[in-house]
């Protein structure tokens, strides 16, 4: 189980102290931004005061958990929103994968 903590002011090692096992993000930064945007948009997390964390706070925690660096978070997020054809290729693949797993399970 991974427990993410969103302190009101991000301090070093706060999030990683709560990680049960080290894991790495091996997909693109854009894929992580898609996932974070969807999670943030559906209010999947709260901070230590019960409020909604900022998108930057969420990304900082995810980057710390996955031991990666994503620079210019809002610029890249804006680019994500400006996509014309494929808006959410990673999320589309997640849905497809999930549906295939459920189908296999139900056979």
Secondary structure, DSSP 8 states (H G I E B T S, - for coil): -B-----SS--TTTTGGGBSS-----S-HHHHHHHHHHHHHTT----TTSS---HHHHHHHHHHHHT----SHHHHHHHHHT-SS-S-HHHHHHHHHHHHHHHHHH-
